[in-house]
Amino acid sequence: MQFPPLKKHKTFSNTVFLTEKNCFDGSILADEPGVFRCLIRKIGNDPDLLEFERKQNYAARRTGADDLALEVILELNSELPSCNSMRIGIPLSETDGAQKFTIIYSGAKFRLLANDTLLDEDYPFGDPPGTPENHCDIPAEKQPEPQYRTTPLHCWSPDRLNEWVGDVSVGFFNDEYHIFYLYDRRHHKSKFGHGGHQWAHITTKDFKTWRDDGLILPCEAQWQTFGTGTPFLLDGKLALAYGLHTERFLPAVGTPRGMTWAISEDGIHFTPSRISVEEMTENPSIYNQPDGSWIVYDHGLLCRAEKWCDFKKVAKKPIPCGTNSALLNSYECPSLFEWGGYYFMLVGFTGMYRSKSLSFETFDDLSGNGVDIYDGLKVPMVAPFKNNRMILSGWLGITGWGGVLGIRELVWFDDAIPGIRWLEEAMPEISDLQEVSASVTFSGEHYFEFTVQPEKTFSVTMEGVGKKILFSIDPKRKRATLSTEKECPTLCELGKNWRKISAPGFALDHLRNIETPYKVRMMIRNERKWNGCIVDVEIAGCRTLIHYFEGSHPTSCKVEDSDCRFHSGKIVK
């Protein structure tokens, strides 16, 4: 199906100025009945807006309780229930003293800018019932200039308080590792709770320096919100297949749905095909084959296309999905990689299968036996890198869907059950590493390195603000637990209940390489916008755990064995 022409909307652009005279609680900076209102409001004063403030992540603002917010309310006449108004905004402490603010309604987007810098946006459905005073044509959104960065990629997210990394898709092309991610605002709560996701892009050759291309595929129409996919090659050019999540908020009739794709001439700028393949899965994973064909797993079933994009089923049995799978994995977001003579498939949040065949009609259920590589990162995907290295990327949730980017490296074992470790190049640097006794106090972010004796229970307690955090290793059970409680179920133990039960942390079994003295490395990470901390652990160089602890900010680390000495260091910002 060809995308429909862009619809005409009551677009407008309006500018307001903030001064000492109008910067107070209750001030109205602009008001057009039936169109929009711009106001200044004290944060936390209106109980009806507490949920909005939570989605906006106002709690992470710089100045705390006394801050004011500049907000804009767009009025809408919408065919969707409960979509008759939309609010965006930002705490004044996050505006760097700006005085000029621009409000733009383009149809696809409702935006707030300060001095041409985007502060906030949401994605409407409908038009203002009134007539805008400053109606004008809004030019097409320009892709930002690439930004070159050296900050660590692991645990990174975009800058603004409500900006996060959603589903990640990866590939290795032209000597570069490509990370495509669904740019998320408000933890999937944008577009009246329907996501409003768009595609952004990062590339790196060494994981130390990287190019941030920003938003490469913005929403251009109100019916659009994008889903997961994969990069691949099409006519020798880099392309991205991705889903259209239209059916999640609109009737399917007359609106594109299923799969689409975009193509790039330079690996930076992408042009959408504006064609949808409606009979395909809405979260496609496309892979090039040596014979020039393409494969995709449509609802878990292998399909092949000799000619783009004429896919035909070539398998008889799908990969286990839903109630047919041990951990209730979906058929969505499958990640295929070949390594050591095996094909491996990660599926959604929980599934991992191994097979000698691309069809996966016969397979080993690694997740069902608890020997998968899930470590707390969500919807992981894997792509090869130089020197036969396999790099995994996913996201770690921060109070909801979407959060920070996570990156790992896989470890090969002769039994073809991969391990997983920190990707050294993507991690922050450590300074002032010193040996300390059984406990240490610290502030902010910190690094710890322990040497653990085999057959000995190991336990660490981290305390400070919020709930204390426990990390332990039980060598008899070969179990590691990172949690606010002593006992925490593994994904395998949760099984089909993993979506229903909110575990207090993350636990895993089947630890390896702990029969001789081994090393445990741990990082406690803090960022202002998280309102909590991330604890990241590597065990014996082949197993990892990572978890976000809301409201917790440890300031001390104590090993329960009083004779234990370990190393403590600072994380270089």
GUTOR-815309 format. One record per residue (C-alpha): residue in three letters; z, x, y; residue number from 1. Coordinates in Angstrom, 1 decimal, padded with zeros to 4 digits. Layout:
% GUTOR-815309
   code        w        u        v   pos
    ala        Z        X        Y   NUM
...
This chain:
% GUTOR-815309
   code        w        u        v   pos
    met    000.0    000.0    000.0     1
    gln   -000.9    001.3    003.5     2
    phe    002.0    001.2    005.9     3
    pro    001.6   -001.6    008.4     4
    pro    000.8   -000.7    012.1     5
    leu    003.8    000.0    014.3     6
    lys    005.2   -003.1    015.8     7
    lys    005.5   -003.5    019.5     8
    his    009.1   -003.8    020.7     9
    lys    010.9   -004.4    024.0    10
    thr    011.3   -000.7    024.6    11
    phe    013.2    000.6    027.5    12
    ser    014.8    003.7    029.0    13
    asn    017.7    003.6    031.5    14
    thr    019.8    006.3    033.2    15
    val    023.4    006.1    034.2    16
    phe    025.6    008.6    036.1    17
    leu    029.3    009.3    035.5    18
    thr    031.4    010.1    038.5    19
    glu    035.1    010.4    039.4    20
    lys    034.9    006.9    040.8    21
    asn    033.6    005.1    037.7    22
    cys    035.2    007.3    035.0    23
    phe    038.1    005.0    033.9    24
    asp    039.0    002.6    031.1    25
    gly    037.0   -000.7    031.6    26
    ser    034.4    000.7    033.9    27
    ile    030.9   -000.8    033.5    28
    leu    028.2    001.8    034.2    29
    ala    025.3   -000.6    033.6    30
    asp    024.9   -004.2    032.5    31
    glu    021.7   -006.1    031.6    32
    pro    022.6   -009.5    030.0    33
    gly    020.6   -010.0    026.9    34
    val    019.6   -006.4    026.7    35
    phe    022.5   -003.8    026.8    36
    arg    025.8   -002.9    028.4    37
    cys    027.1    000.7    029.1    38
    leu    030.9    001.1    029.6    39
    ile    033.8    003.5    029.5    40
    arg    036.6    002.6    027.1    41
    lys    039.9    004.1    026.1    42
    ile    039.7    005.1    022.4    43
    gly    042.2    003.3    020.1    44
    asn    043.0    000.4    022.5    45
    asp    041.0   -002.3    020.7    46
    pro    041.9   -003.1    017.1    47
    asp    038.5   -004.8    016.6    48
    leu    036.8   -001.4    017.2    49
    leu    038.9    000.8    014.9    50
    glu    036.4    000.6    012.1    51
    phe    033.6    001.6    014.6    52
    glu    035.7    004.5    015.7    53
    arg    036.3    005.6    012.1    54
    lys    032.5    005.5    011.4    55
    gln    031.9    007.5    014.6    56
    asn    034.6    010.0    013.5    57
    tyr    036.3    009.8    016.9    58
    ala    039.5    011.1    015.3    59
    ala    038.0    014.6    015.2    60
    arg    037.4    014.7    019.0    61
    arg    038.6    017.7    021.0    62
    thr    041.3    016.1    023.2    63
    gly    043.2    013.6    021.1    64
    ala    044.9    010.4    022.0    65
    asp    044.2    010.1    025.8    66
    asp    040.4    010.5    025.5    67
    leu    037.8    008.0    026.9    68
    ala    034.5    007.2    025.2    69
    leu    031.2    006.3    026.8    70
    glu    029.6    003.6    024.7    71
    val    026.5    001.4    024.8    72
    ile    026.0   -002.0    023.2    73
    leu    022.5   -003.2    022.4    74
    glu    022.0   -007.0    022.1    75
    leu    019.6   -008.0    019.4    76
    asn    017.8   -011.1    018.1    77
    ser    017.5   -010.3    014.4    78
    glu    016.4   -012.1    011.3    79
    leu    019.0   -010.3    009.4    80
    pro    022.5   -011.8    009.3    81
    ser    025.3   -010.0    011.3    82
    cys    022.7   -007.7    013.0    83
    asn    022.9   -009.2    016.5    84
    ser    024.4   -006.3    018.3    85
    met    024.6   -002.5    017.8    86
    arg    027.1   -000.1    019.4    87
    ile    026.8    003.7    019.8    88
    gly    028.9    006.1    021.8    89
    ile    030.7    009.4    022.1    90
    pro    034.1    010.7    023.3    91
    leu    033.8    012.1    026.8    92
    ser    035.5    015.3    025.5    93
    glu    032.4    015.9    023.4    94
    thr    029.9    015.7    026.2    95
    asp    030.6    019.1    027.8    96
    gly    031.1    017.6    031.2    97
    ala    027.7    015.9    031.4    98
    gln    027.2    013.4    034.3    99
    lys    023.7    012.1    033.6   100
    phe    023.2    009.9    030.5   101
    thr    020.0    008.4    029.2   102
    ile    019.9    005.2    027.1   103
    ile    016.7    004.7    025.1   104
    tyr    015.6    001.8    022.9   105
    ser    012.3    002.7    021.1   106
    gly    012.4   -000.1    018.5   107
    ala    013.1    002.2    015.6   108
    lys    016.0    003.9    017.3   109
    phe    018.7    003.2    019.9   110
    arg    019.8    006.5    021.4   111
    leu    022.2    008.1    023.9   112
    leu    021.4    011.4    025.5   113
    ala    023.1    013.7    028.0   114
    asn    020.8    016.0    030.0   115
    asp    018.1    015.5    027.3   116
    thr    020.5    016.4    024.5   117
    leu    020.9    013.7    021.8   118
    leu    024.5    012.6    021.5   119
    asp    024.3    009.5    019.2   120
    glu    021.8    007.1    017.8   121
    asp    021.5    004.2    015.4   122
    tyr    018.6    002.3    013.9   123
    pro    018.2   -001.4    014.9   124
    phe    016.5   -004.3    013.3   125
    gly    015.3   -006.9    015.9   126
    asp    014.7   -006.9    019.6   127
    pro    016.8   -007.7    022.7   128
    pro    016.6   -011.4    023.5   129
    gly    016.4   -010.6    027.2   130
    thr    013.7   -008.7    029.1   131
    pro    014.6   -005.1    029.9   132
    glu    014.5   -004.2    033.6   133
    asn    013.2   -000.7    032.8   134
    his    010.7   -001.6    030.1   135
    cys    008.4    001.4    029.3   136
    asp    006.5    002.9    026.5   137
    ile    008.6    005.4    024.6   138
    pro    006.6    008.5    023.4   139
    ala    006.7    009.4    019.7   140
    glu    009.7    011.5    018.8   141
    lys    009.0    015.2    018.8   142
    gln    010.2    017.6    016.1   143
    pro    012.7    020.0    017.6   144
    glu    011.9    023.7    017.8   145
    pro    013.2    025.6    014.7   146
    gln    016.6    027.2    015.1   147
    tyr    017.4    030.5    013.4   148
    arg    020.9    030.8    012.2   149
    thr    023.2    033.2    010.5   150
    thr    026.2    030.9    009.8   151
    pro    027.1    030.5    006.1   152
    leu    025.1    027.7    004.5   153
    his    027.8    026.7    002.1   154
    cys    029.9    023.9    003.6   155
    trp    027.6    023.5    006.6   156
    ser    026.7    020.2    008.3   157
    pro    024.9    019.3    011.6   158
    asp    027.0    019.7    014.7   159
    arg    027.9    016.2    016.0   160
    leu    031.0    014.3    014.9   161
    asn    029.1    011.6    012.9   162
    glu    026.3    013.8    011.5   163
    trp    026.4    014.7    007.8   164
    val    024.3    016.0    004.9   165
    gly    023.2    013.4    002.4   166
    asp    021.2    013.8   -000.8   167
    val    019.6    017.3   -001.1   168
    ser    016.3    018.3   -002.6   169
    val    015.3    021.9   -003.2   170
    gly    012.3    024.0   -004.2   171
    phe    011.1    027.6   -004.1   172
    phe    007.7    028.1   -002.5   173
    asn    006.0    031.1   -000.7   174
    asp    009.0    033.3   -001.3   175
    glu    011.3    030.8    000.5   176
    tyr    014.1    028.5   -000.8   177
    his    013.6    025.1    000.8   178
    ile    016.4    022.7    001.3   179
    phe    015.4    019.2    002.3   180
    tyr    018.3    016.8    003.0   181
    leu    018.8    013.2    004.0   182
    tyr    020.1    013.4    007.6   183
    asp    023.0    011.0    007.6   184
    arg    025.1    009.4    010.4   185
    arg    028.3    007.5    009.7   186
    his    028.4    008.1    006.0   187
    his    025.6    005.6    005.1   188
    lys    026.9    003.1    007.6   189
    ser    024.1    003.3    010.1   190
    lys    021.4    000.6    010.3   191
    phe    024.1   -002.1    009.7   192
    gly    025.3   -000.3    006.6   193
    his    021.8    000.2    005.1   194
    gly    021.7    004.0    005.7   195
    gly    018.8    004.6    008.1   196
    his    018.3    008.0    006.5   197
    gln    015.6    010.5    007.6   198
    trp    014.5    013.9    006.3   199
    ala    015.6    017.2    007.7   200
    his    014.6    020.7    006.4   201
    ile    016.1    024.2    006.1   202
    thr    014.5    027.3    004.6   203
    thr    015.8    030.8    003.7   204
    lys    014.6    033.9    002.0   205
    asp    018.0    035.5    001.4   206
    phe    020.7    032.7    002.1   207
    lys    022.1    034.9    004.8   208
    thr    019.7    034.0    007.6   209
    trp    018.0    030.6    007.7   210
    arg    015.6    028.5    009.7   211
    asp    016.7    025.0    010.6   212
    asp    013.7    022.9    011.3   213
    gly    015.8    019.8    012.1   214
    leu    014.4    016.3    011.6   215
    ile    011.0    016.6    010.0   216
    leu    010.4    013.0    009.0   217
    pro    012.1    010.5    011.4   218
    cys    012.1    006.8    011.0   219
    glu    009.1    005.4    013.0   220
    ala    009.5    001.7    012.2   221
    gln    012.4   -000.7    011.8   222
    trp    011.8   -001.4    008.2   223
    gln    012.1    002.3    007.3   224
    thr    015.1    004.1    005.6   225
    phe    014.3    006.9    003.3   226
    gly    015.6    007.9   -000.2   227
    thr    015.7    011.0   -002.3   228
    gly    012.7    013.0   -003.6   229
    thr    011.5    016.5   -004.3   230
    pro    009.2    019.1   -002.8   231
    phe    006.0    020.0   -004.6   232
    leu    002.5    021.4   -004.0   233
    leu   -000.4    019.1   -003.2   234
    asp   -003.8    020.6   -002.6   235
    gly   -002.1    024.0   -002.3   236
    lys    000.1    022.7    000.5   237
    leu    003.8    022.1    000.6   238
    ala    004.6    018.4    000.2   239
    leu    007.6    016.2   -000.1   240
    ala    007.8    013.1   -002.3   241
    tyr    010.5    010.6   -001.3   242
    gly    011.6    007.1   -001.6   243
    leu    011.4    004.0    000.6   244
    his    014.7    002.1    000.4   245
    thr    013.1   -001.0    001.9   246
    glu    014.3   -003.4   -000.8   247
    arg    017.9   -002.4   -000.1   248
    phe    017.9   -004.5    003.1   249
    leu    014.6   -006.4    003.3   250
    pro    012.6   -008.6    000.9   251
    ala    010.0   -006.6   -001.0   252
    val    007.1   -008.9   -000.1   253
    gly    004.8   -007.5    002.6   254
    thr    006.9   -004.3    003.2   255
    pro    006.2   -000.9    001.7   256
    arg    008.6    000.2   -001.0   257
    gly    008.7    002.6   -004.0   258
    met    007.4    006.1   -003.4   259
    thr    005.6    007.9   -000.6   260
    trp    005.0    011.5    000.4   261
    ala    004.4    013.8    003.4   262
    ile    002.4    017.0    003.5   263
    ser    002.7    020.2    005.6   264
    glu    000.1    022.8    006.7   265
    asp    002.7    025.4    007.9   266
    gly    005.8    024.5    005.9   267
    ile    007.6    023.4    009.1   268
    his    005.8    020.3    010.4   269
    phe    005.2    017.4    007.9   270
    thr    002.8    014.5    008.3   271
    pro    003.7    011.3    006.4   272
    ser    000.9    009.9    004.2   273
    arg    001.8    006.3    005.3   274
    ile    000.9    005.2    001.8   275
    ser    003.4    003.7   -000.7   276
    val    003.2    003.6   -004.5   277
    glu    005.1    000.4   -005.1   278
    glu    005.2    000.5   -008.9   279
    met    007.0    003.9   -008.7   280
    thr    010.8    004.6   -008.6   281
    glu    012.2    004.6   -005.0   282
    asn    013.8    008.1   -005.6   283
    pro    011.0    010.1   -007.1   284
    ser    011.2    013.6   -008.5   285
    ile    007.7    015.2   -008.6   286
    tyr    007.1    018.5   -010.4   287
    asn    003.9    020.6   -010.6   288
    gln    002.7    021.6   -014.0   289
    pro    000.8    024.8   -015.0   290
    asp   -002.3    022.9   -015.8   291
    gly   -002.5    021.4   -012.3   292
    ser   -001.1    018.0   -013.1   293
    trp    002.1    016.5   -011.8   294
    ile    005.0    014.8   -013.7   295
    val    007.6    012.4   -012.6   296
    tyr    010.5    010.6   -014.4   297
    asp    010.1    007.0   -013.5   298
    his    013.3    005.1   -014.4   299
    gly    014.0    008.0   -016.7   300
    leu    010.6    007.9   -018.5   301
    leu    008.2    010.9   -018.3   302
    cys    004.9    010.1   -016.6   303
    arg    002.0    012.5   -015.8   304
    ala   -000.8    012.4   -013.3   305
    glu   -004.0    014.4   -013.8   306
    lys   -005.2    013.1   -010.4   307
    trp   -002.8    012.5   -007.5   308
    cys   -001.1    010.0   -007.7   309
    asp   -002.4    008.3   -010.8   310
    phe    000.7    008.5   -013.0   311
    lys    000.7    007.2   -016.6   312
    lys    003.5    007.1   -019.1   313
    val    003.4    009.8   -021.7   314
    ala    006.8    009.3   -023.3   315
    lys    008.2    006.5   -025.4   316
    lys    011.9    006.8   -024.7   317
    pro    013.6    007.2   -021.3   318
    ile    016.4    009.5   -020.5   319
    pro    019.7    007.6   -021.0   320
    cys    020.6    005.7   -017.9   321
    gly    023.2    003.1   -016.9   322
    thr    025.2    001.6   -019.7   323
    asn    023.1    003.5   -022.2   324
    ser    024.6    006.8   -020.9   325
    ala    028.0    008.3   -021.6   326
    leu    029.0    008.7   -017.9   327
    leu    027.0    005.7   -016.5   328
    asn    024.5    008.0   -014.8   329
    ser    021.7    006.3   -012.9   330
    tyr    018.0    007.0   -013.4   331
    glu    017.8    008.1   -009.7   332
    cys    017.4    011.6   -008.2   333
    pro    016.6    013.5   -011.5   334
    ser    016.5    017.3   -011.1   335
    leu    014.4    019.2   -013.7   336
    phe    014.6    022.9   -014.2   337
    glu    013.3    025.2   -017.0   338
    trp    015.5    028.1   -018.1   339
    gly    015.8    030.3   -021.1   340
    gly    013.3    028.2   -023.2   341
    tyr    015.1    024.9   -022.4   342
    tyr    014.5    022.1   -020.0   343
    phe    017.6    020.8   -018.2   344
    met    017.9    017.5   -016.4   345
    leu    020.6    016.6   -013.9   346
    val    020.6    012.9   -013.1   347
    gly    022.4    011.3   -010.2   348
    phe    026.2    012.0   -009.9   349
    thr    027.1    012.6   -013.5   350
    gly    024.2    013.0   -016.1   351
    met    023.1    016.4   -017.5   352
    tyr    020.8    016.7   -020.5   353
    arg    019.1    019.6   -022.3   354
    ser    016.0    019.5   -024.4   355
    lys    013.2    021.6   -025.8   356
    ser    010.7    019.0   -024.6   357
    leu    009.7    017.7   -021.2   358
    ser    009.9    014.2   -022.6   359
    phe    013.6    014.4   -023.3   360
    glu    013.0    012.0   -026.2   361
    thr    015.4    014.3   -028.2   362
    phe    018.2    015.9   -026.2   363
    asp    021.7    017.3   -026.0   364
    asp    024.0    015.3   -023.8   365
    leu    025.9    018.0   -022.0   366
    ser    027.8    015.6   -019.7   367
    gly    028.8    013.4   -022.6   368
    asn    030.4    016.4   -024.3   369
    gly    032.0    017.6   -021.0   370
    val    030.0    020.9   -020.8   371
    asp    028.0    020.0   -017.7   372
    ile    027.9    022.0   -014.5   373
    tyr    029.3    019.3   -012.2   374
    asp    032.0    020.8   -010.0   375
    gly    032.6    018.2   -007.3   376
    leu    029.3    018.5   -005.5   377
    lys    027.4    015.2   -005.5   378
    val    023.8    014.6   -006.7   379
    pro    023.1    018.3   -007.3   380
    met    019.6    019.7   -007.6   381
    val    018.4    023.1   -009.0   382
    ala    015.4    025.3   -008.1   383
    pro    014.5    028.8   -009.2   384
    phe    014.9    031.8   -006.9   385
    lys    013.8    035.4   -007.1   386
    asn    014.6    037.5   -010.2   387
    asn    015.1    034.4   -012.5   388
    arg    018.1    033.2   -010.5   389
    met    018.8    029.4   -010.5   390
    ile    020.3    028.0   -007.3   391
    leu    022.0    024.6   -007.1   392
    ser    022.4    022.6   -004.0   393
    gly    024.2    019.3   -003.4   394
    trp    026.7    017.7   -001.0   395
    leu    030.4    017.3   -000.9   396
    gly    031.7    014.0    000.4   397
    ile    033.8    013.9    003.5   398
    thr    035.6    010.5    003.5   399
    gly    032.5    008.7    002.2   400
    trp    028.8    009.1    001.3   401
    gly    027.4    012.3    002.7   402
    gly    029.3    015.3    004.0   403
    val    028.7    019.0    003.9   404
    leu    026.0    021.1    002.1   405
    gly    027.1    022.9   -001.0   406
    ile    025.3    025.8   -002.7   407
    arg    026.0    027.5   -006.0   408
    glu    024.3    029.9   -008.5   409
    leu    024.0    029.1   -012.2   410
    val    025.1    031.6   -014.9   411
    trp    023.2    031.9   -018.1   412
    phe    025.0    032.0   -021.5   413
    asp    023.4    032.6   -024.8   414
    asp    024.3    029.2   -026.1   415
    ala    022.2    027.7   -023.4   416
    ile    025.1    025.9   -021.7   417
    pro    024.9    027.2   -018.1   418
    gly    027.9    028.3   -016.1   419
    ile    028.2    028.1   -012.3   420
    arg    029.6    030.4   -009.7   421
    trp    029.7    031.0   -006.0   422
    leu    026.4    032.1   -004.4   423
    glu    027.7    035.2   -002.7   424
    glu    025.0    035.3    000.0   425
    ala    025.8    031.8    001.2   426
    met    029.6    032.2    001.4   427
    pro    031.5    033.3    004.6   428
    glu    032.6    036.9    004.9   429
    ile    036.2    038.0    004.3   430
    ser    038.3    040.4    006.4   431
    asp    041.8    041.9    006.3   432
    leu    042.1    041.6    002.5   433
    gln    045.7    042.6    001.6   434
    glu    047.9    042.5   -001.4   435
    val    050.8    040.1   -001.0   436
    ser    053.8    038.9   -003.1   437
    ala    054.1    035.5   -004.8   438
    ser    053.6    033.5   -001.6   439
    val    052.0    033.8    001.8   440
    thr    051.7    031.8    005.0   441
    phe    048.6    031.5    007.1   442
    ser    046.8    029.4    009.6   443
    gly    043.4    027.8    009.6   444
    glu    040.9    029.0    007.0   445
    his    041.9    031.5    004.3   446
    tyr    040.8    033.3    001.2   447
    phe    042.8    034.2   -002.0   448
    glu    042.0    036.3   -005.0   449
    phe    044.2    036.2   -008.1   450
    thr    044.1    038.2   -011.3   451
    val    045.2    035.9   -014.1   452
    gln    046.5    037.0   -017.5   453
    pro    045.0    035.4   -020.6   454
    glu    047.0    032.8   -022.6   455
    lys    049.2    032.4   -019.5   456
    thr    049.5    029.1   -017.5   457
    phe    048.5    029.7   -013.9   458
    ser    049.6    027.4   -011.1   459
    val    049.3    027.5   -007.3   460
    thr    050.8    025.2   -004.7   461
    met    049.4    024.8   -001.2   462
    glu    051.5    023.0    001.4   463
    gly    051.5    022.3    005.1   464
    val    050.4    019.1    006.9   465
    gly    049.5    016.2    004.6   466
    lys    049.7    016.1    000.9   467
    lys    050.4    019.3   -001.0   468
    ile    047.5    020.6   -003.1   469
    leu    047.9    021.9   -006.7   470
    phe    045.6    024.2   -008.6   471
    ser    046.3    025.0   -012.2   472
    ile    044.8    026.5   -015.3   473
    asp    046.0    025.5   -018.8   474
    pro    044.6    028.2   -021.2   475
    lys    045.5    026.2   -024.3   476
    arg    043.4    023.2   -023.1   477
    lys    041.0    025.5   -021.3   478
    arg    041.4    023.1   -018.4   479
    ala    041.4    023.7   -014.6   480
    thr    042.7    021.1   -012.2   481
    leu    042.4    020.9   -008.4   482
    ser    044.3    017.9   -007.2   483
    thr    047.2    016.4   -005.2   484
    glu    048.7    015.4   -008.6   485
    lys    049.6    017.5   -011.7   486
    glu    047.3    015.4   -013.9   487
    cys    043.7    014.5   -012.9   488
    pro    041.0    013.2   -015.2   489
    thr    037.7    015.0   -015.8   490
    leu    034.4    013.3   -015.3   491
    cys    034.0    013.1   -019.1   492
    glu    037.4    011.4   -019.4   493
    leu    036.5    008.9   -016.7   494
    gly    033.3    008.2   -018.5   495
    lys    031.7    004.9   -017.5   496
    asn    034.7    004.2   -015.2   497
    trp    034.0    007.2   -012.8   498
    arg    032.8    004.9   -010.0   499
    lys    035.8    002.6   -010.3   500
    ile    038.5    005.2   -010.3   501
    ser    039.2    007.4   -007.3   502
    ala    040.5    010.6   -008.8   503
    pro    043.0    012.6   -006.7   504
    gly    041.0    015.7   -007.2   505
    phe    038.7    017.3   -009.7   506
    ala    039.4    018.6   -013.2   507
    leu    037.2    020.2   -015.9   508
    asp    037.6    021.5   -019.5   509
    his    035.9    024.2   -021.6   510
    leu    036.6    027.1   -019.4   511
    arg    035.0    030.4   -020.4   512
    asn    035.7    034.1   -020.2   513
    ile    039.5    033.6   -019.9   514
    glu    040.4    035.5   -023.2   515
    thr    040.9    038.7   -021.2   516
    pro    042.3    039.2   -017.7   517
    tyr    040.1    037.3   -015.3   518
    lys    039.7    036.7   -011.6   519
    val    040.3    033.4   -009.7   520
    arg    038.9    033.2   -006.2   521
    met    039.8    030.4   -003.8   522
    met    038.9    029.4   -000.2   523
    ile    040.6    026.9    002.0   524
    arg    038.1    025.7    004.5   525
    asn    038.8    023.7    007.7   526
    glu    036.5    022.3    010.3   527
    arg    037.6    020.1    013.2   528
    lys    035.2    017.2    012.3   529
    trp    036.5    017.0    008.7   530
    asn    040.1    015.8    009.5   531
    gly    041.2    017.5    006.3   532
    cys    040.4    020.6    004.3   533
    ile    038.0    021.7    001.5   534
    val    039.4    023.8   -001.3   535
    asp    036.8    025.8   -003.2   536
    val    037.6    027.7   -006.4   537
    glu    035.7    030.1   -008.7   538
    ile    037.1    030.9   -012.1   539
    ala    036.1    034.0   -014.1   540
    gly    032.8    034.2   -012.3   541
    cys    031.3    031.3   -014.3   542
    arg    033.0    028.0   -013.3   543
    thr    033.7    026.4   -010.0   544
    leu    035.7    023.4   -008.5   545
    ile    035.5    022.0   -005.0   546
    his    037.2    019.0   -003.4   547
    tyr    037.8    017.6    000.0   548
    phe    041.4    016.6    000.8   549
    glu    041.6    014.1    003.6   550
    gly    044.5    014.7    006.0   551
    ser    045.7    017.9    004.3   552
    his    045.9    021.2    006.2   553
    pro    047.8    023.8    004.1   554
    thr    049.6    026.7    005.8   555
    ser    051.2    028.3    002.7   556
    cys    050.1    029.3   -000.7   557
    lys    052.6    030.0   -003.5   558
    val    052.0    031.1   -007.1   559
    glu    054.5    029.6   -009.4   560
    asp    054.9    032.9   -011.3   561
    ser    057.3    034.8   -009.1   562
    asp    056.1    038.2   -010.5   563
    cys    052.5    037.5   -009.6   564
    arg    050.9    039.5   -006.8   565
    phe    047.5    038.6   -005.3   566
    his    045.2    039.3   -002.4   567
    ser    044.9    037.3    000.7   568
    gly    042.3    037.6    003.4   569
    lys    040.9    035.9    006.5   570
    ile    037.6    034.0    006.6   571
    val    035.3    035.4    009.3   572
    lys    034.2    032.6    011.6   573
